Amino acid sequence: MNRSIYQINQSDLPVIGITMGDPAGIGPEVIVKALNDPLIRRAARYIIFGLDEQLGYAADAAEIGPFWGRLPHEKVSRDNPYRVVVADYDEFAVPALFGGASRIGGQLSIRFCQDAIDAAMGGMIDAVVTAPISKTSWRLAGAKWPGHTELFAERTRAKRKAMMFVSGPLKLALATVHEALFEIRHKFTIGRVFEPIDLLNEALKEYFGLERPRIGVAGLNPHAGEEGQFGDEEQRIIIPAITLASQQGIQCSGPYSADTLFLRAIKGQFDGVVAMYHDQGLIPVKLLDPLGAVNVTLGLPIIRTSPGHGTAFDIAGKNMADESSMKSAIKIAIHMVQCRRTAQKVGR
């Protein structure tokens, strides 16, 4: 392939780092398909932390001509001459398709993330978009982190973190994430509810241009506890967290019954929602936009977004993956970079 035709100078565009995720999953495919869109390619410059060979397999299967350059990962810089470049980890020998979770898949996807985080912290890239990883692969590789969020928080030394999802008009943060439903009560504190309210408020202002966001907070129990009839967590924990946030100038209210709150948010009564546990928030997120939902990690000093789906090992290599969520993750990352730049220019 003659890569010289892709060499350009676009120093004013955002530089978005994309991690390949587990090489045996659909990460390579959705990356190739998303970046094959000329509108996506024109909006930024891209550094893919991954394997050039895997991208080539995915492009061949989709009948897409290669549009990217390649450099050894240790030689990639912000000023590289390509609009799209692969920071290639060619010292790793990986088969084209090796079927499901594996130790090497975990090792590689962890390494891609670690190097992308370091690149973002060092100013080489402006944001990180992560393709899906396999938690099983990470466990086989001996990882101490259960997933992306924890790795990003530790490596960036973030003191606080929260998981946010963007799905159509809905922007939602979670108070608790990957925890067994019956274990939530043992970790449910005022701070666990206040933190996502605070971080969501900051994100809506910094990254989405809202001067005074309106945040609706969900209850934990049916009918938000119905004045204590169905549990007292609303009175003991959620209401004090909302009061604390309000005292700090955050425009938030609740707790509201979850079966009405999300509809109200979609209709525009709230700019953001805080849900109490994973499925309470993720069910409406994925019903609203099953192919385009995006995960954003709040509380980090860097921007990180991710598609709202997994590795889909069962369809990997079959040219069946839908790239909509990866496209959305890239677009939101670019939007966040641009909003942050604008805020810095005006001194907000």
C-alpha positions in Angstrom: 0.0 0.0 0.0 1.3 3.5 -0.9 0.8 5.3 2.4 2.3 8.6 1.2 -1.0 9.8 -0.2 -2.5 10.0 3.3 0.2 12.3 4.6 -1.2 15.7 5.5 -0.6 18.6 7.9 -3.6 19.3 10.1 -2.0 20.6 13.3 -5.1 22.6 14.3 -7.5 19.6 14.5 -8.1 17.6 17.7 -6.0 14.5 18.0 -8.1 11.5 19.1 -6.5 8.4 20.4 -8.4 5.1 19.8 -7.5 1.9 21.6 -8.2 -1.3 19.7 -9.6 -3.1 22.7 -9.4 -6.9 22.7 -8.0 -7.8 19.3 -10.2 -10.9 19.1 -13.3 -8.8 19.5 -15.1 -6.4 17.1 -12.9 -3.5 18.0 -10.8 -3.6 14.9 -13.9 -3.8 12.7 -15.8 -1.0 14.3 -12.7 1.3 14.2 -12.1 0.6 10.5 -15.8 1.1 9.6 -16.2 4.3 11.8 -13.0 6.0 10.4 -13.9 5.0 6.9 -16.6 7.7 7.1 -15.0 10.8 5.4 -16.9 13.1 7.7 -15.4 11.4 10.8 -11.9 11.6 9.2 -12.2 15.3 8.4 -13.2 16.2 12.0 -10.0 15.2 13.7 -6.7 13.4 13.4 -6.4 9.9 14.9 -3.8 7.6 16.5 -5.0 4.0 16.8 -3.2 2.1 19.6 -3.4 -1.4 18.2 -2.3 -3.9 15.6 -2.0 -2.9 12.0 -2.5 -6.5 10.9 -5.9 -6.9 12.7 -7.1 -3.6 11.1 -6.1 -5.0 7.7 -8.1 -8.2 8.3 -11.1 -6.2 9.3 -10.8 -3.8 6.3 -10.4 -6.8 3.9 -13.6 -8.4 5.3 -15.5 -5.2 4.9 -14.0 -4.5 1.4 -12.5 -1.2 2.7 -9.3 0.0 1.2 -6.7 0.9 3.9 -6.7 4.6 4.6 -4.3 4.8 7.4 -0.5 5.1 7.9 1.5 2.9 10.2 4.3 3.6 12.6 5.9 1.5 15.4 4.2 2.5 18.6 7.3 3.8 20.2 7.9 6.3 17.3 4.4 7.8 17.1 4.1 11.5 18.1 1.4 14.2 17.9 3.2 15.6 14.8 3.2 12.4 12.8 2.4 13.0 9.1 -0.8 11.0 8.8 -4.5 11.9 9.2 -5.0 8.4 10.6 -2.0 6.4 11.9 -1.7 3.0 13.7 0.7 3.0 16.6 1.5 -0.6 15.8 2.6 -3.2 18.4 4.1 -5.5 15.9 6.4 -7.1 18.4 3.3 -9.1 19.5 2.5 -12.1 17.3 -1.3 -12.5 17.3 -3.4 -14.8 15.0 -6.0 -13.3 12.8 -8.8 -14.8 14.8 -8.2 -16.6 18.0 -11.7 -17.0 19.3 -12.9 -15.4 22.5 -11.1 -14.3 25.7 -7.4 -15.0 26.1 -4.4 -14.0 28.1 -2.7 -12.3 25.1 -5.9 -10.4 24.3 -6.0 -9.1 27.9 -2.3 -8.2 27.9 -2.6 -6.3 24.6 -5.8 -4.4 25.4 -4.3 -3.3 28.8 -1.1 -2.2 27.1 -3.1 -0.2 24.5 -5.0 1.6 27.3 -2.0 2.3 29.4 -0.1 3.9 26.5 -3.1 5.9 25.3 -3.6 7.2 28.9 0.1 8.2 29.1 -0.2 9.9 25.6 -3.2 11.9 26.8 -1.6 12.9 30.1 1.5 14.0 28.1 -0.4 16.0 25.5 0.2 13.8 22.5 -3.5 13.2 22.1 -6.6 15.3 23.2 -8.9 12.4 24.1 -9.1 8.7 24.3 -11.8 6.5 22.7 -11.7 2.9 23.9 -12.9 0.0 21.9 -14.4 -2.9 24.0 -12.3 -5.1 26.2 -13.0 -8.5 27.7 -13.0 -8.5 31.5 -12.3 -12.2 31.3 -9.2 -11.6 29.1 -8.1 -9.0 31.7 -8.5 -11.5 34.5 -6.5 -14.1 32.5 -3.8 -11.5 32.1 -3.6 -10.9 35.8 -5.2 -7.4 35.8 -6.0 -5.9 39.1 -8.7 -3.6 37.5 -12.2 -5.0 36.7 -12.4 -2.7 33.7 -11.5 0.5 31.9 -12.9 2.9 34.5 -10.7 1.7 37.3 -7.6 1.5 35.2 -8.1 5.1 33.9 -8.8 6.4 37.4 -5.7 4.8 38.9 -3.3 5.7 36.1 -4.5 9.3 35.9 -4.5 9.5 39.8 -8.1 10.7 39.7 -9.5 11.0 43.2 -13.1 10.7 42.0 -14.8 8.9 39.1 -18.2 8.2 37.8 -19.6 6.4 34.8 -21.8 8.6 32.5 -23.8 7.5 29.4 -25.0 9.6 26.6 -27.9 8.2 24.6 -29.8 10.5 22.3 -31.0 13.4 24.5 -30.3 11.5 27.7 -27.2 12.1 29.8 -27.0 9.9 32.8 -24.5 9.2 35.6 -24.5 6.2 37.9 -24.1 6.2 41.7 -23.0 2.5 41.8 -21.7 0.5 38.8 -20.6 -3.1 38.7 -21.9 -4.4 42.0 -24.3 -7.2 42.9 -27.7 -5.8 43.4 -28.1 -7.1 46.9 -24.7 -5.8 47.9 -25.5 -2.2 47.0 -27.1 -1.5 50.3 -23.7 -2.2 52.1 -21.9 0.5 50.0 -24.7 3.0 49.6 -23.7 6.2 51.2 -24.4 9.9 50.9 -21.0 10.4 49.3 -21.8 7.7 46.7 -24.9 9.7 45.6 -23.4 13.1 45.9 -20.3 12.4 43.8 -22.1 11.6 40.5 -24.4 14.6 41.0 -21.3 16.8 41.4 -19.3 15.3 38.6 -22.3 15.3 36.2 -22.9 18.9 36.9 -19.3 19.8 36.2 -19.3 17.7 32.9 -22.5 19.3 31.6 -21.0 22.7 32.1 -17.5 22.0 30.8 -18.2 19.6 28.0 -21.8 20.4 26.9 -21.9 24.2 27.4 -24.7 24.3 30.0 -24.2 27.2 32.5 -26.7 25.8 35.1 -27.6 22.3 34.4 -30.9 20.8 35.8 -30.2 17.4 37.3 -32.9 14.9 38.3 -32.0 12.2 40.9 -33.6 8.8 40.9 -34.8 7.0 44.0 -33.5 3.5 44.8 -36.7 1.9 45.8 -40.1 1.5 44.0 -41.9 4.8 43.9 -38.8 6.4 45.4 -39.6 4.7 48.7 -43.2 6.2 49.0 -42.3 8.2 52.2 -40.4 5.2 53.7 -43.0 2.5 53.0 -40.7 0.6 50.6 -37.3 1.4 52.1 -35.7 4.3 53.9 -32.6 4.9 51.7 -34.3 7.9 50.1 -34.6 9.6 53.5 -31.3 8.5 55.0 -29.0 8.8 51.9 -30.4 10.3 48.7 -32.2 13.3 50.1 -29.2 14.4 52.2 -27.0 14.0 49.1 -29.3 16.2 47.1 -29.4 18.8 49.9 -25.6 18.8 50.1 -25.4 19.3 46.3 -28.0 22.1 46.4 -26.1 23.9 49.1 -23.1 23.9 46.8 -25.1 25.6 44.1 -26.0 22.6 42.0 -29.5 22.7 40.5 -30.7 19.2 41.4 -33.9 17.7 42.7 -35.5 14.4 43.6 -35.5 11.6 44.5 -38.0 10.7 41.7 -39.5 7.4 40.9 -37.4 5.9 38.1 -40.4 4.9 36.1 -41.2 8.6 35.4 -37.8 10.3 35.7 -36.3 9.1 32.5 -39.3 10.1 30.4 -39.2 13.6 32.0 -35.6 13.9 31.1 -36.1 12.8 27.5 -38.8 15.5 27.2 -36.3 18.1 28.3 -37.3 18.8 31.9 -33.8 17.8 33.1 -30.4 18.1 31.4 -29.0 15.1 33.2 -30.1 12.2 35.4 -28.3 10.3 38.2 -29.4 6.7 38.6 -28.7 4.6 41.6 -27.5 1.4 40.1 -26.3 -0.1 36.8 -29.5 -1.6 35.3 -31.7 1.2 36.5 -29.8 3.5 34.2 -28.6 1.2 31.5 -32.0 -0.2 30.5 -33.4 3.2 29.4 -30.0 4.2 27.9 -30.0 1.1 25.6 -33.7 1.2 24.9 -33.4 4.8 23.8 -30.4 4.3 21.5 -29.2 0.6 21.4 -26.7 1.2 18.6 -25.4 4.7 19.5 -25.1 4.8 23.3 -21.7 6.1 24.5 -19.9 5.7 27.9 -18.0 8.7 29.3 -15.8 8.5 32.3 -16.2 11.5 34.6 -13.7 12.8 37.1 -10.6 12.2 35.0 -8.1 14.9 34.0 -8.4 13.6 30.5 -11.3 12.9 28.2 -12.3 9.3 27.7 -15.3 7.9 25.8 -16.3 4.4 24.7 -19.0 2.6 22.7 -21.8 1.3 24.8 -21.3 -2.4 23.8 -18.9 -5.3 24.4 -16.4 -7.3 22.4 -19.1 -9.5 20.7 -16.7 -12.4 20.2 -19.5 -14.4 18.6 -19.6 -12.1 15.5 -15.9 -11.0 15.5 -14.3 -11.4 12.1 -17.6 -11.9 10.3 -18.2 -8.3 9.1 -21.4 -8.1 11.1 -20.6 -5.4 13.7 -22.4 -2.1 13.6 -20.1 0.9 14.0 -22.7 3.4 15.1 -21.7 3.5 18.8 -18.0 3.9 17.9 -18.9 6.8 15.6 -20.9 8.4 18.4 -18.1 7.8 20.9 -15.6 9.6 18.5 -18.0 12.5 17.8 -18.7 13.0 21.5 -14.9 13.0 22.3 -14.4 15.6 19.6 -17.2 17.7 20.9 -15.8 17.5 24.4 -12.4 18.6 23.2 -13.8 21.5 21.4 -16.0 22.6 24.3 -13.0 22.4 26.7 -10.9 24.5 24.2 -13.7 27.1 24.0 -14.0 27.3 27.7 -10.2 27.7 28.1 -10.2 30.5 25.5 -12.9 32.5 27.3 -11.4 31.8 30.7 -14.3 29.8 32.2 
